[in-house]
C-alpha cells in the first residue's frame, strides 16, 4: 500500500471526484424512481422501461448495452491499476486483494446458508459486490478526517470486488450457451489483441468498432453481453512510458469517466430502482432471500474484509500502511456493504422472470446499502474526530 507521505495522482483524484458526485446523483435518481413507482403514474413509469426498441426492451438496452460501457470503464481502471497504480506492486496490492476475497466469500457463504435448497439460492452473488460510487461518496464527505491510504484501499478492493462480480456473472448467470457466437466473440478479441501487440495500432476507432461486434456476438452467445466491455478494456493499448496520459487506454478512460458517472449510472438507477412498497414490504425483507442479502452485506462484508486482512497480516504476507489502523479497515469493511449498482445488476440476472423476488431483493439492497453507508460514515467520522 502507500505511506502517509505519498501524494495521490491526478488520475486518482479525478476518478475520486467523479465517483463522489456520481454517488450524490445516484441517490437523487433512486429517490425519483421510488417516488415515481409508488405514485399514481407508477404503472406507466414501469411500463415505459419495457418499451421495445430494436428487438430489446429499453431496460435491456440499458442493462446489456449501456452497462457494457460501465464494465469497459471498470476494466480500463483495473488495467491502469495493474500497470502503474496501487496493484502494480504485488506487495501493495495484496492487502486489498485479500480484503476483496474475504468481502466476497463471507457474504456469499452467509447468503448460501440462508437460501441453500430454496428457489432463491441463485441470488448468492448479490451480496458479493461493492458500489464504488457510493463508497467513495461517503469517503469524500469525510474529507481529511481519513488518511489517503484508506481511499486507495477502498478503491482497490472495490475494483477487485467488481472484477470478482464480473467473473461470477460470466460463470453462473449464463442461460443457454451458443458455442458458435462465443467462438466468434473470442475470434474478434484475438483480432484486437493482434492489432495491439503485433501491429501496434494506436487508433481507438478500430477497437471501438470491433468492440461493438464483439458485444453483439457475446449477446447472442448467451453469456451476458457486458462481459464484452471488460474483454475490450484489456486489448486497448496502454503504455506506462507515456506517463499514463497519451495511450489510447488512458484517453478512453478519461473520456468515459463523466458519461458513465453522470449519464449511464443515473439512467441505470432510474430504470432499475423502481421499487414498489406495498403493505407487505417488511415480510419480504424477513424472507430467506431478504435476510441473506441484509446479513450478507451488513455483517458479512465487514467481517470478511477484516478477518481476511487480519489473518494475512498475522501470517506476515502483507502489512497495514503506516497511517492505517484496524479501526480504519473496519470502517472500510462497513462501506463495503454498500452493494447497490452491481448487486441490483446481479439481482436482475439471478431472478429473471420473478418480478416480486426482484422487487424484494432491490428493496433489501437499497435499505442495506443506506444502512451500511450511514454506519461506515459514523464510524469513520468518530474515528477521525478521536484521531485513533
TORGU-669968 format. One record per residue (C-alpha): residue in one letter; x, y, z. Coordinates in steps of 0.1 Angstrom, whole numbers, plus 5000, padded with zeros to 4 digits. Layout:
<pts>
{pt "A"; {X; Y; Z}}
...
</pts>
This chain:
<pts>
{pt "X"; {5000; 5000; 5000}}
{pt "X"; {5010; 5036; 5002}}
{pt "X"; {5026; 5055; 5031}}
{pt "X"; {5012; 5086; 5047}}
{pt "X"; {5035; 5109; 5027}}
{pt "X"; {5027; 5097; 4992}}
{pt "X"; {5005; 5121; 4971}}
{pt "X"; {4976; 5108; 4952}}
{pt "X"; {4979; 5111; 4914}}
{pt "X"; {4958; 5134; 4893}}
{pt "X"; {4942; 5104; 4877}}
{pt "X"; {4932; 5090; 4910}}
{pt "X"; {4919; 5124; 4923}}
{pt "X"; {4898; 5129; 4891}}
{pt "X"; {4884; 5095; 4895}}
{pt "X"; {4876; 5101; 4931}}
{pt "X"; {4859; 5134; 4924}}
{pt "X"; {4838; 5118; 4896}}
{pt "X"; {4827; 5090; 4919}}
{pt "X"; {4818; 5114; 4947}}
{pt "X"; {4795; 5134; 4925}}
{pt "X"; {4781; 5103; 4909}}
{pt "X"; {4771; 5089; 4942}}
{pt "X"; {4751; 5120; 4951}}
{pt "X"; {4734; 5119; 4917}}
{pt "X"; {4726; 5082; 4921}}
{pt "X"; {4709; 5089; 4954}}
{pt "X"; {4688; 5116; 4937}}
{pt "X"; {4678; 5093; 4907}}
{pt "X"; {4670; 5065; 4931}}
{pt "X"; {4646; 5087; 4951}}
{pt "X"; {4630; 5098; 4918}}
{pt "X"; {4625; 5062; 4907}}
{pt "X"; {4610; 5051; 4940}}
{pt "X"; {4586; 5082; 4942}}
{pt "X"; {4575; 5077; 4906}}
{pt "X"; {4569; 5040; 4910}}
{pt "X"; {4548; 5045; 4942}}
{pt "X"; {4528; 5074; 4927}}
{pt "X"; {4496; 5074; 4907}}
{pt "X"; {4517; 5070; 4875}}
{pt "X"; {4538; 5042; 4888}}
{pt "X"; {4524; 5016; 4864}}
{pt "X"; {4531; 5038; 4834}}
{pt "X"; {4566; 5046; 4847}}
{pt "X"; {4575; 5009; 4850}}
{pt "X"; {4559; 5001; 4816}}
{pt "X"; {4580; 5028; 4800}}
{pt "X"; {4612; 5009; 4806}}
{pt "X"; {4596; 4978; 4789}}
{pt "X"; {4590; 4996; 4756}}
{pt "X"; {4606; 4976; 4727}}
{pt "X"; {4632; 4991; 4705}}
{pt "X"; {4653; 4971; 4680}}
{pt "X"; {4641; 4938; 4695}}
{pt "X"; {4650; 4946; 4731}}
{pt "X"; {4632; 4965; 4758}}
{pt "X"; {4646; 4999; 4769}}
{pt "X"; {4655; 4983; 4802}}
{pt "X"; {4676; 4956; 4784}}
{pt "X"; {4693; 4982; 4762}}
{pt "X"; {4704; 4999; 4794}}
{pt "X"; {4714; 4967; 4813}}
{pt "X"; {4730; 4949; 4784}}
{pt "X"; {4742; 4979; 4763}}
{pt "X"; {4749; 5010; 4784}}
{pt "X"; {4762; 4989; 4813}}
{pt "X"; {4787; 4973; 4789}}
{pt "X"; {4803; 5008; 4787}}
{pt "X"; {4803; 5008; 4826}}
{pt "X"; {4822; 4975; 4826}}
{pt "X"; {4846; 4988; 4799}}
{pt "X"; {4854; 5017; 4823}}
{pt "X"; {4859; 4992; 4852}}
{pt "X"; {4882; 4971; 4830}}
{pt "X"; {4902; 5002; 4820}}
{pt "X"; {4906; 5013; 4856}}
{pt "X"; {4916; 4978; 4867}}
{pt "X"; {4942; 4977; 4839}}
{pt "X"; {4957; 5011; 4849}}
{pt "X"; {4959; 4999; 4885}}
{pt "X"; {4977; 4967; 4874}}
{pt "X"; {5002; 4986; 4852}}
{pt "X"; {5011; 5017; 4872}}
{pt "X"; {4987; 5020; 4901}}
{pt "X"; {4984; 5005; 4935}}
{pt "X"; {4980; 4970; 4921}}
{pt "X"; {5012; 4972; 4900}}
{pt "X"; {5033; 4962; 4930}}
{pt "X"; {5023; 4928; 4944}}
{pt "X"; {5031; 4937; 4980}}
{pt "X"; {5010; 4969; 4977}}
{pt "X"; {4982; 4950; 4960}}
{pt "X"; {4980; 4921; 4983}}
{pt "X"; {4961; 4937; 5012}}
{pt "X"; {4931; 4949; 4990}}
{pt "X"; {4932; 4916; 4971}}
{pt "X"; {4928; 4897; 5004}}
{pt "X"; {4901; 4922; 5015}}
{pt "X"; {4882; 4917; 4983}}
{pt "X"; {4883; 4879; 4986}}
{pt "X"; {4871; 4880; 5022}}
{pt "X"; {4845; 4906; 5012}}
{pt "X"; {4831; 4883; 4985}}
{pt "X"; {4834; 4848; 5001}}
{pt "X"; {4819; 4855; 5036}}
{pt "X"; {4787; 4874; 5023}}
{pt "X"; {4782; 4846; 4997}}
{pt "X"; {4785; 4820; 5024}}
{pt "X"; {4760; 4838; 5046}}
{pt "X"; {4735; 4841; 5018}}
{pt "X"; {4740; 4804; 5008}}
{pt "X"; {4734; 4794; 5045}}
{pt "X"; {4700; 4811; 5044}}
{pt "X"; {4690; 4801; 5009}}
{pt "X"; {4705; 4767; 5001}}
{pt "X"; {4680; 4744; 4985}}
{pt "X"; {4654; 4772; 4981}}
{pt "X"; {4642; 4789; 4948}}
{pt "X"; {4662; 4820; 4957}}
{pt "X"; {4696; 4803; 4960}}
{pt "X"; {4707; 4817; 4927}}
{pt "X"; {4710; 4851; 4944}}
{pt "X"; {4742; 4841; 4960}}
{pt "X"; {4762; 4867; 4940}}
{pt "X"; {4740; 4896; 4952}}
{pt "X"; {4758; 4905; 4985}}
{pt "X"; {4793; 4900; 4970}}
{pt "X"; {4796; 4934; 4953}}
{pt "X"; {4806; 4968; 4965}}
{pt "X"; {4794; 5000; 4948}}
{pt "X"; {4824; 5022; 4942}}
{pt "X"; {4805; 5054; 4936}}
{pt "X"; {4786; 5053; 4968}}
{pt "X"; {4815; 5041; 4989}}
{pt "X"; {4838; 5069; 4976}}
{pt "X"; {4810; 5094; 4980}}
{pt "X"; {4810; 5087; 5017}}
{pt "X"; {4848; 5089; 5019}}
{pt "X"; {4846; 5122; 5000}}
{pt "X"; {4822; 5137; 5026}}
{pt "X"; {4846; 5127; 5054}}
{pt "X"; {4874; 5146; 5036}}
{pt "X"; {4906; 5150; 5056}}
{pt "X"; {4893; 5131; 5086}}
{pt "X"; {4905; 5099; 5069}}
{pt "X"; {4940; 5091; 5056}}
{pt "X"; {4947; 5090; 5018}}
{pt "X"; {4957; 5053; 5022}}
{pt "X"; {4922; 5045; 5032}}
{pt "X"; {4908; 5060; 5000}}
{pt "X"; {4932; 5040; 4979}}
{pt "X"; {4925; 5008; 4999}}
{pt "X"; {4887; 5012; 4993}}
{pt "X"; {4891; 5019; 4956}}
{pt "X"; {4915; 4989; 4952}}
{pt "X"; {4893; 4963; 4969}}
{pt "X"; {4861; 4977; 4953}}
{pt "X"; {4876; 4974; 4918}}
{pt "X"; {4888; 4939; 4925}}
{pt "X"; {4854; 4932; 4940}}
{pt "X"; {4838; 4943; 4908}}
{pt "X"; {4861; 4920; 4888}}
{pt "X"; {4850; 4891; 4910}}
{pt "X"; {4814; 4900; 4903}}
{pt "X"; {4821; 4900; 4866}}
{pt "X"; {4836; 4865; 4869}}
{pt "X"; {4805; 4854; 4888}}
{pt "X"; {4782; 4868; 4861}}
{pt "X"; {4802; 4850; 4834}}
{pt "X"; {4803; 4817; 4851}}
{pt "X"; {4770; 4814; 4869}}
{pt "X"; {4745; 4837; 4852}}
{pt "X"; {4747; 4823; 4817}}
{pt "X"; {4714; 4810; 4803}}
{pt "X"; {4718; 4790; 4771}}
{pt "X"; {4753; 4790; 4756}}
{pt "X"; {4759; 4792; 4719}}
{pt "X"; {4794; 4779; 4711}}
{pt "X"; {4794; 4794; 4676}}
{pt "X"; {4786; 4830; 4688}}
{pt "X"; {4810; 4826; 4717}}
{pt "X"; {4838; 4815; 4694}}
{pt "X"; {4831; 4844; 4672}}
{pt "X"; {4834; 4868; 4701}}
{pt "X"; {4868; 4854; 4711}}
{pt "X"; {4879; 4855; 4675}}
{pt "X"; {4872; 4892; 4674}}
{pt "X"; {4890; 4896; 4707}}
{pt "X"; {4920; 4877; 4693}}
{pt "X"; {4920; 4901; 4663}}
{pt "X"; {4921; 4931; 4686}}
{pt "X"; {4949; 4915; 4706}}
{pt "X"; {4969; 4912; 4673}}
{pt "X"; {4961; 4948; 4664}}
{pt "X"; {4975; 4958; 4698}}
{pt "X"; {5005; 4935; 4703}}
{pt "X"; {5016; 4927; 4667}}
{pt "X"; {5005; 4956; 4646}}
{pt "X"; {5009; 4983; 4673}}
{pt "X"; {4977; 5000; 4661}}
{pt "X"; {4972; 5031; 4684}}
{pt "X"; {4940; 5045; 4668}}
{pt "X"; {4909; 5039; 4690}}
{pt "X"; {4883; 5036; 4662}}
{pt "X"; {4892; 5000; 4651}}
{pt "X"; {4890; 4989; 4687}}
{pt "X"; {4856; 5006; 4693}}
{pt "X"; {4841; 4991; 4660}}
{pt "X"; {4854; 4956; 4667}}
{pt "X"; {4842; 4960; 4703}}
{pt "X"; {4807; 4966; 4691}}
{pt "X"; {4808; 4935; 4670}}
{pt "X"; {4822; 4915; 4700}}
{pt "X"; {4793; 4929; 4722}}
{pt "X"; {4767; 4917; 4696}}
{pt "X"; {4783; 4882; 4694}}
{pt "X"; {4785; 4880; 4732}}
{pt "X"; {4749; 4890; 4735}}
{pt "X"; {4739; 4862; 4711}}
{pt "X"; {4762; 4837; 4728}}
{pt "X"; {4741; 4836; 4760}}
{pt "X"; {4769; 4850; 4782}}
{pt "X"; {4760; 4884; 4795}}
{pt "X"; {4769; 4910; 4769}}
{pt "X"; {4785; 4933; 4794}}
{pt "X"; {4815; 4909; 4797}}
{pt "X"; {4825; 4922; 4762}}
{pt "X"; {4832; 4956; 4779}}
{pt "X"; {4858; 4940; 4802}}
{pt "X"; {4873; 4920; 4774}}
{pt "X"; {4877; 4951; 4752}}
{pt "X"; {4894; 4970; 4780}}
{pt "X"; {4923; 4946; 4782}}
{pt "X"; {4931; 4947; 4745}}
{pt "X"; {4931; 4985; 4741}}
{pt "X"; {4968; 4997; 4740}}
{pt "X"; {4982; 5010; 4773}}
{pt "X"; {5017; 5024; 4777}}
{pt "X"; {5033; 5033; 4811}}
{pt "X"; {5061; 5051; 4791}}
{pt "X"; {5035; 5077; 4781}}
{pt "X"; {5032; 5086; 4818}}
{pt "X"; {4997; 5072; 4816}}
{pt "X"; {4985; 5102; 4796}}
{pt "X"; {4988; 5096; 4758}}
{pt "X"; {4979; 5059; 4755}}
{pt "X"; {4945; 5050; 4739}}
{pt "X"; {4935; 5032; 4772}}
{pt "X"; {4941; 5063; 4793}}
{pt "X"; {4924; 5087; 4768}}
{pt "X"; {4893; 5064; 4766}}
{pt "X"; {4892; 5060; 4804}}
{pt "X"; {4894; 5098; 4809}}
{pt "X"; {4867; 5103; 4783}}
{pt "X"; {4843; 5078; 4798}}
{pt "X"; {4845; 5089; 4835}}
{pt "X"; {4819; 5117; 4832}}
{pt "X"; {4795; 5099; 4808}}
{pt "X"; {4794; 5068; 4830}}
{pt "X"; {4792; 5088; 4862}}
{pt "X"; {4766; 5113; 4851}}
{pt "X"; {4746; 5096; 4824}}
{pt "X"; {4749; 5058; 4823}}
{pt "X"; {4747; 5051; 4861}}
{pt "X"; {4719; 5076; 4867}}
{pt "X"; {4699; 5061; 4838}}
{pt "X"; {4706; 5026; 4853}}
{pt "X"; {4693; 5038; 4887}}
{pt "X"; {4661; 5053; 4871}}
{pt "X"; {4654; 5021; 4852}}
{pt "X"; {4663; 4996; 4879}}
{pt "X"; {4653; 5011; 4913}}
{pt "X"; {4616; 5014; 4907}}
{pt "X"; {4608; 4996; 4939}}
{pt "X"; {4572; 4991; 4950}}
{pt "X"; {4565; 4995; 4987}}
{pt "X"; {4532; 4977; 4994}}
{pt "X"; {4516; 4968; 5027}}
{pt "X"; {4536; 4935; 5030}}
{pt "X"; {4570; 4950; 5021}}
{pt "X"; {4585; 4942; 5055}}
{pt "X"; {4577; 4905; 5052}}
{pt "X"; {4598; 4904; 5020}}
{pt "X"; {4628; 4917; 5040}}
{pt "X"; {4622; 4889; 5065}}
{pt "X"; {4622; 4862; 5038}}
{pt "X"; {4653; 4839; 5035}}
{pt "X"; {4663; 4859; 5004}}
{pt "X"; {4660; 4893; 5022}}
{pt "X"; {4678; 4880; 5053}}
{pt "X"; {4706; 4866; 5031}}
{pt "X"; {4711; 4900; 5014}}
{pt "X"; {4708; 4921; 5046}}
{pt "X"; {4731; 4899; 5067}}
{pt "X"; {4755; 4893; 5039}}
{pt "X"; {4761; 4930; 5032}}
{pt "X"; {4758; 4944; 5067}}
{pt "X"; {4776; 4917; 5086}}
{pt "X"; {4794; 4895; 5060}}
{pt "X"; {4812; 4923; 5042}}
{pt "X"; {4830; 4939; 5072}}
{pt "X"; {4835; 4905; 5088}}
{pt "X"; {4851; 4890; 5057}}
{pt "X"; {4872; 4920; 5050}}
{pt "X"; {4886; 4925; 5085}}
{pt "X"; {4892; 4888; 5092}}
{pt "X"; {4909; 4881; 5060}}
{pt "X"; {4931; 4912; 5063}}
{pt "X"; {4939; 4904; 5099}}
{pt "X"; {4949; 4868; 5091}}
{pt "X"; {4971; 4879; 5061}}
{pt "X"; {4989; 4904; 5083}}
{pt "X"; {4992; 4879; 5112}}
{pt "X"; {5010; 4853; 5090}}
{pt "X"; {5031; 4881; 5075}}
{pt "X"; {5022; 4880; 5038}}
{pt "X"; {5012; 4917; 5039}}
{pt "X"; {5011; 4946; 5063}}
{pt "X"; {4989; 4977; 5070}}
{pt "X"; {5000; 5010; 5056}}
{pt "X"; {5017; 5032; 5083}}
{pt "X"; {4988; 5056; 5085}}
{pt "X"; {4961; 5030; 5088}}
{pt "X"; {4948; 5011; 5119}}
{pt "X"; {4924; 4982; 5122}}
{pt "X"; {4896; 5006; 5131}}
{pt "X"; {4901; 5022; 5096}}
{pt "X"; {4899; 4987; 5080}}
{pt "X"; {4867; 4980; 5099}}
{pt "X"; {4851; 5013; 5086}}
{pt "X"; {4862; 5004; 5051}}
{pt "X"; {4845; 4970; 5056}}
{pt "X"; {4813; 4987; 5066}}
{pt "X"; {4814; 5008; 5034}}
{pt "X"; {4819; 4975; 5015}}
{pt "X"; {4783; 4967; 5025}}
{pt "X"; {4771; 4993; 5000}}
{pt "X"; {4761; 4970; 4972}}
{pt "X"; {4737; 4989; 4950}}
{pt "X"; {4747; 4990; 4913}}
{pt "X"; {4764; 4956; 4910}}
{pt "X"; {4740; 4940; 4935}}
{pt "X"; {4710; 4952; 4916}}
{pt "X"; {4726; 4942; 4883}}
{pt "X"; {4731; 4906; 4896}}
{pt "X"; {4696; 4906; 4910}}
{pt "X"; {4681; 4911; 4875}}
{pt "X"; {4701; 4882; 4862}}
{pt "X"; {4695; 4858; 4892}}
{pt "X"; {4657; 4862; 4893}}
{pt "X"; {4648; 4868; 4857}}
{pt "X"; {4611; 4863; 4853}}
{pt "X"; {4603; 4867; 4890}}
{pt "X"; {4594; 4904; 4895}}
{pt "X"; {4582; 4900; 4931}}
{pt "X"; {4615; 4885; 4941}}
{pt "X"; {4634; 4911; 4922}}
{pt "X"; {4614; 4939; 4939}}
{pt "X"; {4621; 4924; 4974}}
{pt "X"; {4658; 4919; 4966}}
{pt "X"; {4662; 4955; 4954}}
{pt "X"; {4644; 4968; 4985}}
{pt "X"; {4668; 4948; 5007}}
{pt "X"; {4698; 4961; 4987}}
{pt "X"; {4686; 4997; 4989}}
{pt "X"; {4679; 4997; 5026}}
{pt "X"; {4710; 4977; 5034}}
{pt "X"; {4733; 4999; 5013}}
{pt "X"; {4718; 5030; 5031}}
{pt "X"; {4724; 5014; 5065}}
{pt "X"; {4760; 5004; 5056}}
{pt "X"; {4768; 5038; 5043}}
{pt "X"; {4755; 5055; 5075}}
{pt "X"; {4773; 5031; 5098}}
{pt "X"; {4806; 5034; 5079}}
{pt "X"; {4803; 5072; 5078}}
{pt "X"; {4796; 5075; 5115}}
{pt "X"; {4823; 5050; 5124}}
{pt "X"; {4850; 5068; 5104}}
{pt "X"; {4837; 5103; 5114}}
{pt "X"; {4841; 5094; 5151}}
{pt "X"; {4874; 5077; 5144}}
{pt "X"; {4887; 5109; 5126}}
{pt "X"; {4875; 5131; 5154}}
{pt "X"; {4893; 5110; 5180}}
{pt "X"; {4923; 5106; 5158}}
{pt "X"; {4927; 5069; 5168}}
</pts>
